[in-house]
Amino acid sequence: MTGQQNSFMGASDAFSWYQEADPALRATIVAVVWLNRVPDWERLARRVDAATRLVPRLRQRVTELPARLSVPRWVTDEGFDLGWHLRRVTAPAPGDDAAALELARVEAMTGFDRARPLWTYTLVDGLSGGRAAMIMKLHHSLTDGVGAVRLAPVLFDTCRRPAFEPHPHEAPADDHTSLVPAGLAHTAGLLTGMVGKAARGVLPTALHVLKDPLGTAQAVTGTAQSIAATVAPVFDILSPVMRDRGLGRHLDVVTVGLPELKRAAKTAGVTVNDAFLASVTGGMRRYHDAHDKHVDELRVTMPISIRTATDALASNRITLMRFQLPVAEADPARRMARIGLRCRAARNSRSLPFTDAIAAGLDLLPTGFVGGMLKNVDFLASDVTGVPTKLYLAGAKVTAQDAFGPTMGSAANLTLMSYAGTCRIAINTDTAAVPDADVFVDCMRAGFDEVLAVAPPFTPARVLGPS
């Protein structure tokens, strides 16, 4: 099985779920899959139905325990109705990409029905040239970006007419274990596991302290400082421009060639993610310049995958690292190098092994307090390695994919997803923080051009969508 049955949320999943109490912090992911033609509807419905049977999480809803005795639990929706989750609409005139993105924008601003599983797929037909799009909306607690990519074979094919389509006949059943006793047992198990993990860490420390007391003390101090930095409250917004927060959203896309971005990264001696972030910060510098404001650094939240081979795909296995990035540095190569140092520090943080414990602690804090800190983050940025080969959906070829991540209180979320040699940077902006989205997107395109020019010749970035 690809999913889990009768399971409780992980602490990180629960964190994003609890923040839903504030609509500005909704953890809604909206992906747009662009298709060269309208897929076969009956075949699509069969494939999605099969996916819900192969991945039980897609047939489960969330149930909360009283007084947060434990994290919420996933339980089977006995009244599951595929027709509620799989829908079909015709794009309004003129049927261009902007029309589809407008439908996706509405989905990004709309909350979930909490009495049902947390996902909907909407097929949009009537696009120009006989094209179509699939708007895939799901809650972040269902899965993360890496998990979503690895789930692709459940729904997509690598050829137009596959010889086999999975279609299990029976959906997995729930065991109907009483919620409160099961929740208390789950919490007790978590506490026991944490204590055991801590105890296993004490023995090596006790043995090593005799051999290297100074080194041991430094290691313990470094870990404590790392955890403290991870959970430290944030009370200020660094941007002098992107300060307001609201419920409006604007979606747009910038596209660049993956080979060109890799070449720029290699020239600067950094990773593709470093080049991506340098492009974004370059765009941020230009956007602030357009408003006659100077900014030295901005605060970013960057998801880091902690997924292992044994983790279920229908799960959220990321940790959110918050740190500052240089913006004022005008030289793209030097900016990439400086960003690379800070990203490596975040990825090697001593706090990463304690991700679940940190999230569990944050889950106990009032939503307003944690949400206030999230709203002081300037932007979110995520780099997701997509599928390198062409995919098909019920007979239609996938021409492009965009993944619009949630702003979760920040001014903007920029998510890069590669697919078949092209990078699509899906930009989701809070319209209160960024009322001139067209200017913002143009600045981002210029930021990517600046980085790509480090390794000429290059193909300039393109802006797609309702700019």
CORGI-V159575 format. One line per field, one symbol per residue. phi: phi as a letter, one per 40 degrees, with the letter a starting at -180 (. if undefined). A space follows every 50 residues. Layout:
BEGIN
phi->???
END
This chain:
BEGIN
phi->.cbbbfbcccccccdcccccdbdcbdcccbbbbcbcaccccccccccccc ccccbddcbbbbbcccffcacdbcbcccbdbdcccbbabbccdcgccccc cccccccccbcccccbdcaabbcbbgcdggcaabcbbaccccabcccccc cdccbbbcacbccabcadcbcccccfcdccdccccccccccccccccccc cccccccccccaccccccccccccccccccbccbbbccccbcbcbabcbb babbbbccdcccccccccgbccccccccccccccccccccbfbbacabcb bbcbcbcbccccccabbbbcbbabbcbccccccccccccdcccccccbdc cdcbdccccccccccddcccccccccccabaabbccccbcbbbfgbccca bbbccccfgccabbbcbcafgbbbbcbbbccccbcbcccdccccdcccdc ccccbccbcdcbbbhcc
END
